[in-house]
Amino acid sequence: MSRKIAVIVLFFFKINGVVFGQSHAGTVVDSLNKYIRPLASNGDSVKDYSSVIRLLKDKSLVSLGESTHGTKEVFDGKAAIIKGLIEQGNFKALYMETDYCGLLSIDSLLHQPKGQDMFQVFKASGLYGIYKTKEVYRLFDWIRLYNQKQEVKNRVSILGIDMQSALTIADKLFQLLPDSGKNDLKIYNSLILIKKSYEKSGAIVFNKKEQIENQEMLSRLVFLSQKESDPDFTFIVRLMEQSLALINIPDYRKRSDLRDQYLAENIIWLRKNSGAKKAVMWAHNGHISNVQTAFKLPMGYYLKQELKDDYYTLAFAFNVGRVRILDARSNEKGFQERQFSSAEDVNSIEYYFKDCKPQDFFLDFKEIAGNQLFKQFFRRTNRMRTIGTRFLGDGADSFNPLPVLESFDGLVFYNKTSAAQGF
């Protein structure tokens, strides 16, 4: 490119940037209104996700995100889409951002004859507390009833993809190993050490001697898994490898990225070994994102590389409302409700989406990906509400930089939300 052309191009973008920055938000909103698809009509409180389901039902893996782990409308919306994909798209698995071993009791129930009590199994399961809500329970129970009408080969599974609890993995290994592992004391003693480490307060830390013993245990377990040629046992052993690797990494950023890598690895393994060719995945927006940023290498990046267009990431966001969340600064224990105010950050997508009509909608980013106006808009409007398990404050603290248009394939937006209901 010649210097003269380069100057002209640079001038063009500067002019466009000034005009866009000075233009009224209504111009952007009017443009968005041409593409968004309403989730309800005439103020109807009952949401209609049929357009979303039609778009997603032919994909092989659909990831449903969430800007928080405790929003009722998001949980209900995801549940409605999952039901539609099961009934209309022949989806046979739901992967959850929760402990794999802790969810096995629920999955086992789903494949048993009629008459089993989902209430007690759900309550006692190792499902993460963020998902022990009435909304998630109703979805799980719907799948239980659905399965009762299906042949064994057509039943839906619910499987965890996480590996953070070495305790539950150790308990599962005790169940699977001959004589509960006592025939190999190096394995047995290390598993006991892992269980006891969870009885102490504070972070779990293994000293160098214990790390060496754990590595020897893993080597013996890997040898056993290869000898047994049992895929399920092999997967549990791999989960223990992953879990201990995370424990040994003190740096939060590195540990977070490695966890996302493992989450993707586990999904790919489950898709290949569980028999479910089509699956839905439930996780936070931060995990399902398609792209690597300066702050995170997410699970979705690996899945997009693996599955290309067969992988669809649907983020969920909201403007204002209450959230079920943990608050370490509160004297109360357990989950509580906290309010998040209407978006005021002009660099956030929520600031513009809140003025769209209708207020609750679905937007397929693939439809607008080639539009120069939206490309420019999303380059400038590059922040999105991102809330984890714990309440860290309202306002600007709850928004983070994110290349939204590249991170997700689509988005469901609610203008006003309420807190998920604890189970």
N, C-alpha and C positions, 0 to 999 in steps of 0.2 A: 504493500500500500504506500502510495506517495505521501510526502509530508503534507501537500495541499489537501488531498482527500482526507487524510487523518484529521486535520484541523477542522474540516467541514463536518465530519462525523461527530467529533467531540463537541463542536458548537451545537449541532442538532440535538444531541442528548442533553446538553446543558439547558437548552431552551425548553425542551420537553419536560425536564426535571423541574424547572421553575414553574412552568405552567401547571404541571400536575400538582406540585406542592401548594400552589395558591388556589387551585380550583376547589370549589365547595364540595363537601362530603356527599351532597345530594347527587352529584354527577356520577360518582362511583356507585352509589346505592342504586340509582336508576339503571345503570348498566348491569349490575348484579341481578336486579329484579327480572331481567330478561332471561336469565338462565336458571334461577333457583326453582325447585319443585316443591310445592307446599306439602306439608305433612298432615294438614287438616284444612277444612274449608269452613268459611263463615263462622270462625271462632269455635268450631267444634273441638271439644276437649279430647275426643278419641282420635288418635293419630293413625294415619294410613301410610304404611311403608311399602305398598305394592310396587311403586316405581323403583324403589331401592332393590327389592327382592328380584324383580325382573332383570335388573342390570347385573346382579351378582350371582344368580343361580347357575350360570354356566361356567363360573370360575372353579378352580380346583381347591384353592385356599383363599379364604376371606378373613382378614383381620379386622376386628371391631375394637376401636380404641375407646379412650375416655380421658377427659381432662382432669377428672378426679376419680377417686375410688369410692365415692359415696353419694352419687346423685341419682335420685329416684327416676327421673325422666330418662336419663341415659340408660340405666339398667333395664327399665321397661322397654325402651326402644330397641336395645340390643336383643332382648328376649323375643320381641315380636319379629325381628329380622331372622333370628336363629330358627324360630318355629317355621317361618315361611320357607327358608332354605332347606329345612328338613323335609317339609311336605312337598314343596314344588321343585326342589333342586337335587333331591336324593343325597343330601349331605348326611354322613354317617358318624361324624365325630365332632365333639366340641372340646377344644383345648383351652385350658384355663391357666392364667398366670397365678398358679398356686402349686403347692408341694405335690409332686407325683404320688408318693407313697401315702400321703395324708388323704388323698382323694379316692384311693382304691376301694374303700368300703362302699362309697356311693356308687362307683361304676359297677361293682359286683352286684349291688342291689338292683341296678337297672337291667341286669340280664337274668334275674331270678324270676320264678313264677309269681303269680298274683298273691296278694295278701301281705306283702312285706311293708313294714312301717318306715316310710321315708323320713318322717319327722325326727325320730330318735337317731337314725343313722346320720342325717344331716347335722343334727346338733352335736353329736359326738365325733364327727369326722375331723380330719386335720385340714379342712378347707380354711384358707386364710380368713381372719376375722373381718377384713374389709368386705368379704363376699358373704358373710353369714347374715344375710338380709332376707326380708320377706320376698323381695323381688326375685332374687336368685333362687330362693327355695321354690317359688311357684314355677319357675322355668324348669328346674330339675324334676319337680313332681309331674309337670306336663310331659317331659321326656319319658318318665317312668310309665305313665299311662299310655303314651304313644307306643312304647316298646311292647306292652302287653298285647297289642293288636298285631304285632309283626312276627314274621318268622325269625328264627335266631339270626340268620345271615343279614337281615334287614334292620336289626336293632341298632340304636344309636349309643355310642360310648361317650362318657365325659372323663377326660384325662388331664391331670396336671402336667405342667411342663417344667416346673421349677425344681431346683436341687439345693435350696438354701438350708434345709434342715437335715444335717447329718444324723440327728437323733432318730427321726422317723425312718431314714434309710437303714440305720443300724438295726432297728427293730424288725424291719422287713427281712434283712439278711439273717437274723436269728431264726426267723420263720422258715427261710428257704434252705439254710445249711443243714446238713445231716447232724443229728444230735445237738442242734442249736449251736453248731460251731465248736463244741467242746472237743471234738476229735482233732482239732488243730488249735492249740493254745495260743499261738502267735496271732491268729485271727481273732479268737475269742477274747483274749485280753485287751487287744486294741479296740474292739467293739465296746467292751465294758468301759474302757477309758473314755471313749467318745460319749457314751451315755452319761457317765459321771460328770463330764465337763459341762453338761447342760444343767447340772444341779447347782452350779456356782453362779453367783451374781456377776454381772459385767460381761464384757466381751470374751468370747472363747478364744484362747490362745494355747497353742501347743509349743513346748520347748523343743530344742533341737533333738534331744533323745527321743521324745514322743513323736516328732515328725519322721524320724528314721523308722521307728516302729510302725507308724501308720503306712509308710511307703512299702515296708515289707509285707504288711497285711494286704495292701492293694495288689502287690505282685502275686501273692498266693491266691487272692480272689480272682484275678485275671486268668491265672493258670487253670483254676477250677472251672471258670466259665467257658474257657476254650475246650476243656475236657468234656464238660457236660453238653456243650452245643445247645444250650437252652437260651433262646433269644430274650426271654423275660429276665432270667437271672443275669445275663450279660448286661442288659440295660440297667438293672439295679446296681451292679458293680460299677458301671460307668457313672451313674449318678453319685456314688460315693466318691469316686475320683474327682468329679467336678466339685462336690461340696467341700472336700478337704482342700482342694486347690484355692477356693475362694477364701476359706478361713485363714490360709497362710499369706494372703495379700493384704497388707495394712492400708495401702493407698486406696481411698474410696473410688476415685475415678477409674483406676485400673481394674478394681474389683467389679465395678458396675459394668464396664465394657466387656469383661470376661464373662460375667453372668449373661449378658445379652447374646454373646457368641454361643454359650451353652444352651440357652433357650432355643435359639435357631437350630442348633445341632439336634436337640431333643425332638423338635417338631419334625424335622426331616426324617429322623429315625422312626418316629411313630407312624408317619405317613407311609413309609416303606414296609413296616412290619405289622401294623395293626389291621390291615385289610381295608381301611377306609380311604378310598381314593379322593373323596371330597370332604373337606373339614372347615369348620369355623374356628377362629382363634380369638379369645377374649383377653385383652391386656390393656395397659395404659398407652395413651398416644405416644409417649416417649419411647416405648418399646417397638411399636409397629412401624415407625417411620422408615421410609425407603432410603434415606440418604445419611451419609456420615457428615457430621458437622465438627467444628472445632471443639465442641463440648462433649460429643457422644458418638459412639459407634453402635447403633441400635440393632436389635434382633432383625427388624424388617429389612435392613440393608442386605443381610445374608440371604434372607428368603427371596427378596427381589432378584438377586443374582442367580439363585437356583431356579426360580419358577417364572421369571419374566412377567408376561402379561397374564399368566394364570394366577398371579397373586394380586389381590386387590386390597388396598389399605383404606379403611373408612374411619376417619377420625370423628370424635364427638366433642362438641364445644358448647358453651353457654355464656350468657351475658351476666345475669344477676340471679342470686338465689342462695339457698342454704345447702350445706354439705354435711354428711356424716363423716366425722374425721376425729383423729386423736389429737389432743392438745397437751403437750408436756408441761405447759405453764399453768395448767388448771389443777386445782386440788381434787377435782372429780376424776375417778378412774374410768377407763373404757372409752368408748366412742361417744362423742358429743356433737351437737349441731353448731355449725359456725356459718356466719353470713359472709357472702362475697358480694361486693358492691358492683354497680354497673360500670362497664369498661370506660375509662377516661383517657387511656393511653392512645394517642392518635396514630401510633405505629403498630397497634394491635388490630388483628382482623375483627375482633369482637366489637371494637369501636364503630365499625362500619356495618357489620352484619346485624347489629341490634336495631338498625333503622330500616332494614329490609322489610318488604311486604310480600308474603306473609311473614310473621315473626318466627315461626318454626318451619324449617325447610331442609331440603337436601340439595347439595350442589356437587355435581360431578366435575371434578377439576379437569378431567380429560377433554371435556367439551370446550373449555376455555383456555386450554394450554397453549394454543396457537395465536390467541388474541393478544396483540401488542399492548393494548391498554391494561389488560389484567397482568401481563408479564411485568409491566412497569409498576403497577399498583402493588403487587406482591413482593417486588424487590424492596420497595419502600416500607410497606406494611409487613414487617417481618417478625412480629412478636405474636405470641399466642399464650393464653392462660395454661399454665402447667402446675398442677397441684398434686403432691404425693400423698402419702398416708397421714402425714402430720401437718397440723395447722402452723404455718410460719408467718401469718399475717395477711392482711387484705391489701388491695391496691397494687402498686407497681411490683411488689415483691412476688406476686403470684403470676407474673408474666415473664416469659423467657424468649430469647431470640430463636427463630426457627424459619428455615426456608419453606414456608407452608406449601406452596404450589408443587415443589419437588418432593416434599416429605410424604404427601398423601395423595391417593387417587380420587378421594372424595371426602365430603364432610357433612355431618348432620349437625344442625345448630338449633338450640332452644333459647328463646329470649329470656324466659323466667323458669327457674327450677326450684325443686324442694329436696330435702335430704332423704336419702335412702332410709328405709325403716329397718331397724335392727331386728334380728330374728329372736 
